[in-house]
Amino acid sequence: MKKKHELKLPRGYDMRTQRKVGLFAAQLDDQLKRLRNNIKGLTVKQLEWQQRRGMNTIGMLLAHLALVEVWWIKVAPAGIPWEPEGKKVIQKVCGIEDDGLPIPPDGQHPKYLRGFSLIKYLTMLTKARRSIHREMKTWYDRDLEKLYKLNTMSFTRMWTLYHVLEHFSAHFGQIQLMKHMMRDADVLVDKKK
């Protein structure tokens, strides 16, 4: 039997009024599912591994993915300022208000993320995703081209959805590359061998 490849709108999106919004939601959910499968079994040591100082860790990137989703979908379009309200929203949803990015040239895995297990990061990502789904379910296709202001710049919700998707995909690729580097450094043993 051949495997069926489908992308269905998640529950709660209206096919008539939220077809585009729902498609972005489905794509984001598919990327999260793929990420979960890709990082299955990573240990705390592996989540905190750096090839050298100043380089991101997988743990930092997982925290970053959660924070960025909440920032771009819940905080920015609502016009909530970063200090202190935006940080409070992110803290409430994600349990942290910073991800350590951008990392300084000699930076290490942040102290406030030390010891986070894969389950803790996945819980953070799940909470962030639930939060943005609640928000996205209030967005309608007819409103996607309307502009909102963020500081001196303007964005559409369509661009915002695109940006969150491409951002997630780019960092997912970075995580995959880091796993290859970990294999080369004998930090990650390939179970297929």
C-alpha positions in Angstrom: 0.0 0.0 0.0 1.3 3.4 -1.0 1.6 6.1 1.7 -0.9 8.9 1.3 0.4 12.4 1.5 -2.2 15.0 2.6 -2.4 18.3 4.2 -5.7 19.0 5.9 -6.9 22.1 7.7 -6.7 21.6 11.4 -9.9 21.4 13.4 -11.6 24.7 14.1 -10.7 26.5 10.8 -13.6 27.4 8.5 -13.0 26.2 4.9 -15.1 29.1 3.5 -13.6 32.0 5.5 -10.2 30.8 6.6 -8.9 28.6 3.8 -5.6 30.5 3.5 -5.2 30.9 7.3 -6.0 27.3 7.8 -3.5 26.2 5.1 -0.7 28.1 7.0 -1.9 26.4 10.2 -1.7 23.0 8.5 1.8 23.7 7.2 3.0 24.8 10.6 1.6 21.7 12.2 3.2 19.5 9.6 6.6 21.1 10.2 6.2 20.7 14.0 5.3 17.0 13.5 8.4 16.5 11.3 10.6 18.3 13.9 9.2 16.2 16.7 10.1 13.0 14.8 13.6 14.3 13.9 14.6 15.2 17.4 13.1 12.2 19.1 15.4 10.8 21.9 17.8 13.7 22.2 19.3 14.0 25.6 19.9 17.1 27.7 23.6 16.9 26.9 22.8 16.8 23.1 20.3 19.6 23.4 23.0 21.8 25.0 25.8 20.7 22.7 27.8 23.4 20.9 30.4 22.8 18.2 32.2 25.8 19.8 31.3 28.8 21.8 29.1 31.4 20.1 27.1 28.7 18.2 23.5 28.0 18.9 22.4 24.8 20.6 19.4 22.7 19.5 17.7 23.6 22.9 18.1 27.3 22.2 16.6 26.9 18.7 13.6 25.0 20.1 13.0 27.7 22.6 13.4 30.3 19.9 10.9 28.6 17.7 8.3 28.8 20.4 9.0 32.4 21.4 9.0 33.6 17.8 5.6 32.1 17.0 4.0 33.8 20.0 5.7 37.1 19.2 4.7 37.2 15.6 1.2 35.8 15.9 -0.1 37.1 19.3 2.1 40.0 20.3 3.1 42.0 17.2 -0.2 42.2 15.3 -2.0 43.2 18.5 0.4 46.2 18.9 1.6 45.0 22.3 4.9 46.7 23.1 7.9 44.4 23.9 8.5 45.9 27.4 6.9 44.8 29.6 3.7 43.5 28.1 5.1 41.4 25.3 7.6 39.7 27.5 4.7 38.9 29.9 2.7 37.3 27.2 5.6 35.2 26.1 6.5 34.3 29.7 2.9 33.2 30.3 2.7 31.0 27.2 6.3 29.7 27.0 7.5 29.8 30.6 10.5 31.8 29.6 11.0 35.3 28.1 14.3 34.8 26.4 15.9 32.1 24.2 19.6 33.3 24.2 19.4 34.5 20.6 21.3 36.1 19.2 24.2 34.4 20.9 27.3 36.5 21.5 30.5 35.3 19.7 31.8 33.6 22.9 28.3 32.7 24.2 27.3 29.4 25.7 24.0 27.6 26.2 22.0 30.0 28.5 21.9 29.2 32.2 18.1 29.7 32.3 17.7 26.9 29.8 20.2 24.5 31.4 18.9 21.1 32.2 15.8 21.4 30.0 14.8 18.0 28.8 13.4 17.3 25.4 9.9 16.9 27.0 10.2 20.4 28.5 11.1 21.9 25.1 8.3 20.0 23.3 5.8 21.1 26.0 6.9 24.7 25.3 6.5 24.3 21.6 3.0 22.7 22.1 1.8 25.5 24.4 3.1 28.1 21.9 1.3 26.3 19.0 -2.0 26.0 20.9 -1.7 29.7 21.7 -1.2 30.7 18.1 -3.9 28.4 16.9 -6.3 30.2 19.2 -5.3 33.5 17.8 -5.2 32.4 14.2 -8.7 31.1 14.5 -9.8 34.7 14.9 -8.1 35.7 11.6 -10.0 35.6 8.4 -8.7 35.4 4.8 -10.4 38.8 4.0 -8.2 40.5 6.6 -4.8 39.0 5.6 -3.7 42.0 3.5 -4.6 44.6 6.1 -1.5 46.3 7.6 -0.5 46.6 11.2 2.3 48.7 12.5 5.3 47.5 14.5 7.6 50.4 15.5 8.3 52.2 12.2 7.4 49.3 9.9 4.1 47.9 8.6 3.3 44.2 8.0 0.3 42.3 6.7 -1.0 39.2 8.5 -0.3 37.2 5.3 3.4 38.2 5.4 3.4 37.4 9.2 2.0 33.8 8.5 4.6 33.3 5.7 7.4 34.6 7.9 6.6 32.3 10.9 6.4 29.3 8.5 9.7 30.1 6.7 11.4 30.9 10.0 10.3 27.6 11.5 11.5 25.7 8.4 14.9 27.4 8.3 15.6 26.6 11.9 14.4 23.1 11.5 17.0 22.8 8.7 19.6 24.2 11.1 18.7 21.6 13.7 19.1 18.9 11.1 22.6 20.2 10.2 23.5 20.4 13.9 22.6 16.7 14.3 25.0 15.9 11.4 27.7 17.9 13.2 26.9 16.0 16.4 27.4 12.7 14.6 30.7 13.8 13.3 31.8 14.8 16.8 30.5 11.4 18.2 27.9 13.2 20.4 25.1 11.6 18.5 25.3 7.9 17.7 23.5 6.8 14.5 21.2 3.9 15.6 20.9 2.7 12.0 24.5 1.4 11.9 
